Amino acid sequence: MAASNINRVIITGNLTSDPELRSLPSGTSVCKLRVACNTRRKDGASGEWVDKPNYFDVTVWGAQGENCARYLAKGRGVAIDGRLEWREWETQEGGKRQSIEIIADAVQFLGGGRDESGGGFTPRSDVPVDTSDFAGATAPAGGGSGPVPDDDIPF
C-alpha cells in the first residue's frame, strides 16, 4: 500500500518588505514576498512570553502575483495557502546553497489598505465576490412548502 504525501502550508503574517514583481521572458509574472510569522515562546531566564519571528520566502505566480505587487506593501498582513518547494544550486564560487520557499496557491489580503488607518482586523479578499452565488432559490411549482416524502430524498 502506497502512502499519500501531503505538502500543504498555511501561514498568516506581515510583509517584511514591499513585494518584488518581475516578468519571465515568456511573459509570465512572478512576485516575491517575504513574510514574518511570530511564534510565542516562554523565555527560560525571565519566564516571560516573548515573540520569536520566523521569516518565509513566498513566490506568487501570474495575475495573483501582479495583484500582490499592486495592492500590498511592507507591514501589510497576509494569509498564504500553498506548498513548500526545496531548491538547491551552486554559487559561482562553487559553494552549494539550498532554500525552502512557499509557492502560493492563494494569497488573502488582511487588514486595511495602504491608505487606511486604524487598528482593527478586517479580512479582505483580493478576488471580487460573485454575489450571484447567493441568489435565493425559487419555490417549487404548486407552492409546495410541506415536508418532502421519504421517497423523494435521493439518498
C-alpha positions as CSV (number, residue, x, y, z in Angstrom):
1,M,0.0,0.0,0.0
2,A,1.4,3.4,-1.0
3,A,1.3,6.2,1.5
4,S,-0.2,9.6,0.4
5,N,2.1,12.6,0.5
6,I,0.8,15.9,1.6
7,N,2.6,19.2,1.0
8,R,0.4,22.0,2.3
9,V,1.3,25.2,4.2
10,I,-1.0,27.8,5.7
11,I,0.5,30.8,7.4
12,T,-0.5,34.3,8.4
13,G,1.9,37.1,9.0
14,N,3.1,40.5,7.8
15,L,5.2,41.5,4.9
16,T,8.8,42.5,5.9
17,S,9.4,44.4,2.6
18,D,7.5,45.6,-0.4
19,P,6.6,42.9,-3.0
20,E,9.1,42.4,-5.9
21,L,7.4,41.8,-9.2
22,R,9.2,40.7,-12.4
23,S,8.3,39.1,-15.7
24,L,9.9,36.0,-17.2
25,P,10.9,36.0,-20.9
26,S,7.7,34.0,-21.5
27,G,5.7,37.0,-20.2
28,T,4.6,35.2,-17.0
29,S,4.6,37.4,-13.9
30,V,6.3,36.2,-10.7
31,C,6.1,38.1,-7.4
32,K,8.4,37.5,-4.4
33,L,7.1,38.2,-0.9
34,R,8.9,37.9,2.5
35,V,6.5,37.1,5.4
36,A,7.2,37.2,9.1
37,C,5.2,35.0,11.4
38,N,5.6,35.2,15.2
39,T,5.8,32.2,17.4
40,R,5.2,32.7,21.2
41,R,7.7,31.1,23.5
42,K,8.4,31.3,27.2
43,D,11.8,32.8,27.9
44,G,13.8,30.3,30.1
45,A,15.6,33.1,32.0
46,S,12.8,35.5,32.7
47,G,9.7,33.2,32.5
48,E,8.0,35.8,30.3
49,W,6.3,35.0,27.0
50,V,8.2,36.5,24.0
51,D,7.6,36.6,20.3
52,K,10.1,34.9,18.1
53,P,9.8,35.8,14.4
54,N,10.0,33.2,11.6
55,Y,10.7,34.5,8.1
56,F,9.4,32.8,4.9
57,D,10.1,33.5,1.3
58,V,6.9,33.3,-0.8
59,T,6.5,33.1,-4.6
60,V,3.2,34.1,-6.2
61,W,2.7,33.4,-9.9
62,G,0.6,35.1,-12.6
63,A,-2.2,37.6,-12.2
64,Q,-2.4,36.9,-8.4
65,G,1.3,37.9,-8.2
66,E,0.5,41.1,-10.1
67,N,-2.3,41.9,-7.6
68,C,0.1,41.3,-4.7
69,A,2.6,43.8,-6.2
70,R,-0.2,46.3,-6.9
71,Y,-2.0,46.2,-3.5
72,L,0.4,45.0,-0.9
73,A,3.2,46.9,0.9
74,K,5.6,46.4,3.8
75,G,3.8,45.7,7.0
76,R,0.6,44.5,5.4
77,G,-1.0,41.4,6.8
78,V,-1.5,38.3,4.6
79,A,-2.7,34.8,4.8
80,I,-0.8,32.4,2.5
81,D,-2.1,28.9,1.4
82,G,0.4,27.0,-0.7
83,R,3.1,24.3,-0.7
84,L,6.8,24.0,0.2
85,E,9.4,23.7,-2.5
86,W,13.1,22.9,-1.9
87,R,15.7,24.3,-4.2
88,E,19.5,23.6,-4.5
89,W,22.0,25.4,-6.6
90,E,25.8,26.1,-6.9
91,T,27.3,29.5,-6.5
92,Q,29.8,31.0,-8.9
93,E,32.5,30.2,-6.3
94,G,31.4,26.5,-6.3
95,G,29.6,26.5,-3.0
96,K,26.3,24.7,-2.6
97,R,23.2,26.6,-1.5
98,Q,19.7,25.5,-0.6
99,S,16.5,27.1,0.3
100,I,12.9,26.3,1.1
101,E,10.2,28.6,-0.1
102,I,6.4,28.7,-0.2
103,I,4.7,28.5,-3.6
104,A,1.4,30.3,-3.0
105,D,-1.8,28.9,-4.4
106,A,-3.8,31.6,-2.7
107,V,-3.0,34.9,-1.0
108,Q,-5.6,36.6,1.2
109,F,-5.0,40.3,2.0
110,L,-5.6,41.0,5.7
111,G,-6.1,44.3,7.5
112,G,-6.6,47.7,5.9
113,G,-5.1,49.0,2.7
114,R,-2.2,51.4,2.1
115,D,-4.4,54.5,2.6
116,E,-6.5,53.2,5.5
117,S,-5.6,54.0,9.1
118,G,-6.8,52.5,12.3
119,G,-6.2,49.2,14.0
120,G,-8.8,46.5,13.7
121,F,-8.6,43.3,11.8
122,T,-10.6,43.5,8.6
123,P,-10.3,40.3,6.4
124,R,-10.5,41.2,2.8
125,S,-10.1,39.2,-0.4
126,D,-8.1,40.1,-3.5
127,V,-10.8,38.5,-5.6
128,P,-14.2,40.2,-6.0
129,V,-17.2,38.3,-4.6
130,D,-19.6,36.9,-7.2
131,T,-22.9,37.7,-5.4
132,S,-24.9,35.6,-7.9
133,D,-23.9,32.6,-5.9
134,F,-26.1,33.8,-3.1
135,A,-29.3,34.3,-5.1
136,G,-32.4,32.9,-3.4
137,A,-33.7,29.6,-4.6
138,T,-37.1,29.6,-6.4
139,A,-40.0,27.9,-4.8
140,P,-41.2,24.6,-6.5
141,A,-44.2,24.8,-8.7
142,G,-47.5,24.4,-6.9
143,G,-46.3,26.2,-3.9
144,G,-45.3,23.0,-2.1
145,S,-43.9,24.1,1.2
146,G,-44.8,21.0,3.1
147,P,-42.5,18.2,4.1
148,V,-40.7,16.2,1.3
149,P,-41.8,12.5,1.2
150,D,-39.0,10.0,2.0
151,D,-39.4,8.5,-1.5
152,D,-38.2,11.8,-3.0
153,I,-34.9,12.0,-1.0
154,P,-32.1,10.9,-3.3
155,F,-30.0,9.1,-0.6
